[in-house]
Amino acid sequence: MKKRLGEIFRPESKYQAFLLSVITFGLAYGIYKGAIDNYLAALYTFSAERIYKVGAVFMQLGLRSSAYAATIRTDKNKGRKAAAS
């Protein structure tokens, strides 16, 4: 029942590139997951209340910046009207 990869896949297919990409993706995800887990473990040294406060500060900054960006007036014809007067 043991078959070689060359017998399973068609000879004209690029199965080596596909398998290499799957292995590379798996390794990259494993390294990413390990880094994120280590980062989260470092965050657990802070209290949950402190993490929520930091998140609230970032949320407020985002809301204020979006409110400020909405009040900026961009009138392209303003300079032309003043010059024509």
Secondary structure, DSSP 8 states (H G I E B T S, - for coil): ----HHHHS-TTS-HHHHHHHHHHHHHHHHHHHHHHHHHHHHHTTS-HHHHHHHHHHHHHHHHHHHHHHHH----TTHHHHHHH-
